[in-house]
Amino acid sequence: MKSVIQEARRLVVKVGSSLVTNDGKGLDSTAIARWAAQIAELRAAGKEVVLVSSGAIAEGMQRLGFESRPAGIHELQACAAVGQMGLAQIYETSFRTHDIRTAQVLLTHADLADRERYLNARSTLFTLLKLGVVPIINENDTVVTDEIKFGDNDTLGALVTNLIEGDALVILTDQRGLYTADPRKDPDAQFVHEAAAGDVSLEAMAGGAGTGIGRGGMLTKILAAKRASTSGAHTVIAWGREDNVLTRLAAGEAIGTQLTAQTAQLTARKQWMADHLQTAGQVVLDAGAVKKLTDEGKSLLPIGVTEVKGTFGRGDVITCVDDGGRPIARGISNYSSSDARRIIRRPSSEILQILGYEEEPELIHRDNLVLL
């Protein structure tokens, strides 16, 4: 069995609180330096890496003198605010050793549920990667409540993987992976080396909650793998203190539990668009645009659109129809219906002049379009 990470070009690496903070004793600068060095090697090998890091609340607890996780929401938010300072500083210092810039990105689940904020976050992350920056992502625990009580960064890691169309999610934890039962209680427990992400039997194996430091147990990791697999991403759950775990995974070594997606990445994303039985609006294409889409696999440019129907926002799925009303394709619009009406029948070079901004030169990019 070879690691699915070997062929992955874009990775999301999630590191748990107990690892980052050495089981709540304070930020583990040595461990963080090791992960930074490994990520530097992955980048040198041509891989893009986004890091999702827990640890802000745990670090804040340590700095503020809490011996156990506070129950009060405002105390937790205060811990997060204090802990974020140390977390950002140590990552910046660790990656600077390798001449790599970092960026702190704080997200909430609400950011990824709202389509416009989702697209803005997506665009920012893609731009950071293009600029050679390693984004360090954490939940914005200073402004959310439910996420602190019920959320976890395993789920956030999966959401980010889907957001940036990552090839794989690596969840580094204080456990070596998934067992068929709790090995501390069941001597017959077997280690699960490989399984299909989304297999319901895995959830029964995972059971239990996390530690007093972190919130995510093995079950949240299994569910995160299931969520990541919907966009075609594979997941590896591995022990974060394993020597050179990331570089060895990238070299093809099978470490931890590998949960493979059963749907190809492109198929999963396009299936999501095709499944929109009711779309927010329509655009009518001229014969040339129909040919470009169907015969040449091109993007849809504003100049090929003759009419915009309905009301939709940037990021909504819309239907492309020919001049007879026959559905040709569905795709994610880069512009709202009001802005689209202003730029149709015009070349892309005029978008900036007409709207005062240019999101993309295409109305729908071919990567975000599925033929019907």
BALOMAR-437687 format. One line per 3 residues: for each residue z negated, y, x negated of C-alpha. Coordinates in nm, 2 decimals, m for minus. Each point is the difference from the previous one (the first is absolute). Layout:
BALOMAR-437687
Z/Y/X; ... $
This chain:
BALOMAR-437687
0.00/0.00/0.00; 0.10/0.34/m0.14; m0.16/0.33/0.09 $
0.18/0.20/0.27; m0.09/0.31/m0.21; 0.25/m0.09/m0.27 $
0.30/0.11/0.20; m0.18/0.29/0.18; 0.13/0.34/m0.09 $
m0.25/0.21/0.20; m0.36/m0.10/0.01; m0.31/0.11/0.18 $
m0.32/m0.09/m0.18; m0.33/0.02/0.19; m0.33/m0.01/m0.19 $
m0.32/m0.07/0.18; m0.33/0.20/m0.01; m0.20/m0.27/m0.17 $
0.25/m0.01/m0.29; 0.04/0.38/m0.03; m0.37/0.07/0.00 $
m0.13/m0.32/m0.18; m0.17/m0.12/0.32; m0.13/0.34/0.08 $
m0.15/0.09/m0.34; 0.24/0.29/m0.06; 0.37/0.03/m0.08 $
0.11/m0.27/m0.25; 0.20/0.20/m0.25; 0.08/m0.31/m0.21 $
0.15/m0.19/0.29; 0.19/0.30/0.13; 0.14/0.06/m0.35 $
0.12/m0.36/m0.01; 0.18/0.03/0.34; 0.15/0.33/m0.12 $
0.13/m0.17/m0.32; 0.15/m0.29/0.21; 0.17/0.24/0.24 $
0.14/0.19/m0.29; 0.16/m0.33/m0.12; 0.14/m0.07/0.35 $
0.16/0.35/0.01; 0.14/m0.05/m0.35; 0.16/m0.32/0.14 $
0.17/0.20/0.27; m0.24/m0.05/0.29; m0.13/0.27/0.23 $
m0.37/m0.02/0.07; m0.22/0.17/0.26; m0.37/m0.05/m0.03 $
m0.23/m0.02/0.30; m0.36/0.04/m0.12; m0.32/m0.06/0.18 $
m0.32/0.13/m0.15; m0.05/0.36/0.11; m0.29/m0.07/0.24 $
m0.16/m0.25/m0.25; 0.03/0.25/m0.28; m0.15/0.28/0.22 $
m0.29/m0.23/0.10; m0.08/m0.05/m0.37; 0.03/0.37/m0.09 $
m0.22/0.10/0.30; m0.26/m0.27/m0.06; 0.06/m0.22/0.31 $
m0.12/m0.35/m0.07; 0.19/m0.15/0.30; 0.30/0.11/0.21 $
m0.12/0.28/0.24; 0.04/m0.06/0.37; 0.06/0.36/0.09 $
0.36/0.11/0.02; m0.07/0.35/m0.15; m0.18/m0.16/m0.29 $
0.29/m0.23/m0.06; 0.24/0.29/0.01; m0.22/0.19/m0.25 $
0.00/m0.30/m0.23; 0.38/m0.02/0.03; 0.04/0.37/m0.09 $
m0.22/m0.03/m0.31; 0.15/m0.33/m0.10; 0.36/0.12/0.02 $
m0.07/0.24/m0.28; m0.10/m0.27/m0.24; 0.27/m0.24/0.12 $
0.28/0.25/m0.06; m0.14/0.10/m0.34; m0.02/m0.35/m0.14 $
0.34/m0.10/0.11; 0.15/0.32/m0.14; m0.17/m0.07/m0.33 $
0.09/m0.36/m0.02; 0.37/0.05/0.07; 0.03/0.31/m0.22 $
m0.06/m0.24/m0.30; 0.34/m0.15/0.08; 0.17/0.34/0.07 $
0.02/m0.08/0.37; m0.08/0.27/0.26; m0.19/m0.09/0.31 $
m0.03/0.15/0.35; m0.28/m0.03/0.25; 0.13/m0.08/0.35 $
m0.26/m0.01/0.28; 0.12/m0.17/0.32; m0.14/m0.10/0.33 $
0.13/m0.26/0.24; 0.09/0.28/0.23; 0.23/0.14/m0.27 $
0.20/m0.32/0.01; m0.01/m0.03/0.38; 0.16/0.34/0.06 $
0.37/m0.03/m0.07; 0.05/0.35/m0.15; m0.31/m0.03/m0.23 $
0.11/m0.35/m0.09; 0.34/0.13/m0.11; m0.16/0.29/m0.20 $
m0.23/m0.24/m0.18; 0.29/m0.24/m0.07; 0.21/0.29/m0.14 $
m0.28/0.12/m0.22; m0.07/m0.35/m0.14; 0.37/m0.06/m0.07 $
0.02/0.34/m0.18; m0.30/m0.08/m0.21; 0.14/m0.33/m0.10 $
0.33/0.16/m0.08; m0.18/0.25/m0.23; m0.18/m0.28/m0.18 $
m0.34/0.06/0.15; m0.24/m0.27/0.10; m0.14/0.08/0.35 $
m0.37/m0.09/0.04; m0.06/m0.05/0.37; m0.33/m0.01/0.19 $
m0.10/0.04/0.36; m0.10/0.36/0.07; m0.36/m0.11/0.09 $
m0.12/0.36/0.00; 0.18/0.08/0.33; 0.02/m0.34/0.18 $
m0.27/m0.19/0.19; 0.14/m0.33/0.14; 0.16/m0.09/m0.33 $
m0.34/0.02/m0.17; m0.16/m0.21/0.26; 0.27/m0.26/0.05 $
0.28/0.07/m0.24; 0.07/m0.13/m0.35; 0.24/0.07/m0.29 $
0.15/m0.35/0.03; 0.16/0.12/0.32; 0.09/0.33/m0.15 $
0.17/m0.19/m0.29; 0.21/m0.19/0.25; 0.09/0.32/0.19 $
0.10/0.17/m0.33; 0.21/m0.31/m0.10; 0.19/0.03/0.33 $
0.02/0.38/m0.03; 0.18/m0.01/m0.34; 0.19/m0.33/0.06 $
m0.19/m0.17/m0.28; 0.11/m0.34/m0.11; m0.35/m0.13/m0.05 $
m0.37/0.09/0.05; m0.25/m0.11/m0.26; m0.36/0.00/0.13 $
m0.25/m0.02/m0.29; m0.34/m0.11/0.11; m0.32/m0.15/m0.12 $
0.11/m0.35/0.12; 0.26/m0.22/m0.16; 0.20/m0.03/0.32 $
m0.02/m0.19/0.33; m0.17/m0.34/0.05; 0.02/m0.23/0.30 $
m0.37/0.07/0.05; m0.28/0.19/m0.17; m0.04/m0.18/m0.33 $
m0.36/0.12/m0.03; m0.08/m0.21/0.31; 0.26/m0.27/0.01 $
0.05/m0.22/m0.31; 0.32/m0.13/0.15; 0.16/0.35/0.02 $
0.35/0.00/m0.15; 0.17/0.29/m0.17; 0.31/0.13/0.18 $
0.26/0.07/m0.26; 0.29/0.09/0.24; 0.05/0.04/0.37 $
0.21/0.18/0.25; m0.13/0.35/0.08; m0.08/0.01/0.37 $
m0.09/m0.36/0.03; m0.28/0.01/0.26; m0.19/m0.29/m0.17 $
m0.07/0.24/m0.29; m0.22/0.22/0.22; m0.23/m0.29/0.09 $
m0.04/m0.08/m0.37; m0.08/0.36/m0.10; m0.29/0.07/0.24 $
m0.28/0.23/m0.11; m0.04/0.37/m0.09; m0.02/0.19/m0.33 $
m0.27/0.09/m0.24; m0.26/0.27/0.04; 0.21/0.22/m0.22 $
0.35/m0.05/0.16; 0.09/m0.06/0.36; 0.29/m0.24/m0.03 $
m0.06/m0.38/m0.01; 0.26/m0.26/m0.06; 0.11/0.02/0.37 $
0.11/0.36/m0.04; 0.21/m0.11/m0.30; 0.17/m0.28/0.20 $
0.07/0.25/0.28; 0.13/0.25/m0.25; 0.24/m0.26/m0.14 $
0.12/m0.07/0.36; 0.05/0.37/0.06; 0.19/0.05/m0.33 $
0.22/m0.30/0.07; 0.15/0.18/0.31; 0.20/0.21/m0.24 $
0.09/m0.29/m0.22; m0.27/0.05/m0.27; m0.18/m0.29/m0.16 $
m0.37/0.02/m0.08; m0.21/m0.13/m0.29; m0.38/m0.02/0.02 $
m0.16/m0.03/m0.34; m0.31/0.05/m0.20; 0.01/0.35/m0.14 $
m0.20/m0.09/m0.32; 0.26/m0.26/m0.10; 0.13/0.08/m0.34 $
0.33/0.20/0.03; 0.04/m0.11/0.36; 0.27/0.24/0.08 $
0.22/m0.05/m0.30; m0.03/m0.38/0.02; 0.10/0.01/0.37 $
0.29/0.22/m0.09; 0.10/m0.26/m0.27; 0.02/m0.26/0.27 $
m0.34/m0.17/m0.04; m0.15/m0.12/0.33; m0.35/0.14/0.02 $
m0.22/0.01/0.31; 0.13/m0.06/0.35; 0.36/0.08/0.07 $
0.09/0.08/0.36; 0.38/0.02/0.05; 0.18/0.20/0.26 $
0.23/m0.21/0.22; 0.24/0.29/0.08; 0.22/0.17/m0.25 $
m0.08/0.36/m0.06; 0.32/0.15/0.13; 0.01/m0.23/0.30 $
m0.36/0.09/0.10; 0.06/0.38/m0.01; 0.34/m0.03/0.18 $
m0.15/m0.24/0.26; m0.26/0.26/0.07; 0.27/0.25/0.08 $
0.21/m0.25/0.20; m0.31/m0.08/0.21; m0.01/0.35/0.14 $
0.13/m0.08/0.35; m0.05/0.36/0.11; 0.08/0.27/m0.25 $
m0.10/0.36/0.01; 0.36/0.13/0.01; 0.36/m0.05/m0.09 $
0.27/0.14/m0.22; 0.37/m0.04/0.09; 0.22/m0.07/m0.30 $
0.37/0.07/m0.06; 0.24/m0.28/m0.09; m0.03/0.08/m0.37 $
m0.37/m0.02/0.00; 0.01/m0.33/0.19; 0.23/m0.14/m0.27 $
m0.22/0.13/m0.28; m0.30/m0.18/0.15; 0.16/m0.33/0.11 $
0.27/m0.06/m0.26; m0.13/0.18/m0.31; m0.38/m0.03/0.04 $
m0.05/0.38/m0.05; m0.27/0.23/0.11; 0.04/0.22/0.31 $
0.08/0.36/m0.09; m0.04/0.29/0.24; 0.37/0.08/m0.02 $
0.08/m0.33/0.17; m0.21/0.07/0.31; 0.16/0.16/0.31 $
m0.30/0.02/0.23; m0.38/m0.04/0.00; m0.17/m0.14/0.31 $
m0.37/0.00/0.09; m0.30/0.13/m0.18; m0.13/m0.16/m0.32 $
m0.19/0.09/m0.31; 0.06/m0.06/m0.37; m0.08/m0.36/m0.07 $
0.08/m0.12/0.35; 0.23/m0.30/0.05; 0.32/0.12/0.18 $
0.32/m0.18/0.12; 0.34/0.07/m0.14; 0.28/m0.04/0.26 $
0.38/0.04/m0.01; 0.18/0.25/0.22; 0.01/m0.27/0.28 $
m0.38/m0.04/0.00; 0.00/m0.34/m0.17; m0.30/m0.05/m0.23 $
0.10/m0.03/m0.36; m0.32/0.02/m0.20; m0.37/0.11/0.01 $
m0.17/0.19/m0.27; m0.28/0.24/m0.11; 0.11/0.36/0.03 $
m0.07/0.24/m0.28; 0.01/0.29/0.24; m0.14/0.09/0.34 $
0.24/0.03/0.29; m0.02/0.38/0.00; 0.09/0.02/m0.37 $
0.26/m0.27/0.04; 0.18/0.20/0.26; 0.03/0.29/m0.24 $
0.15/m0.20/m0.28; 0.24/m0.25/0.17; 0.37/0.04/m0.08 $
m0.10/0.19/m0.32; 0.01/m0.13/m0.36; m0.33/m0.09/m0.16 $
0.04/0.27/m0.26; m0.07/0.26/0.28; m0.32/m0.16/0.13 $
m0.22/0.22/m0.22; 0.18/0.32/0.11; m0.02/m0.10/0.37 $
m0.36/m0.13/0.03; m0.16/0.18/m0.30; m0.10/m0.34/m0.14 $
0.16/m0.33/m0.09; m0.19/m0.32/0.07; 0.29/m0.23/m0.10 $
0.38/0.04/m0.01; 0.03/m0.29/0.26; m0.10/0.01/0.36 $
m0.08/m0.37/m0.04; 0.00/m0.17/m0.34; 0.17/m0.34/m0.02 $
m0.33/m0.16/m0.11; m0.16/0.11/0.32; 0.29/m0.11/0.23 $
0.08/m0.34/0.16; 0.33/m0.09/0.16; m0.01/m0.14/0.36 $
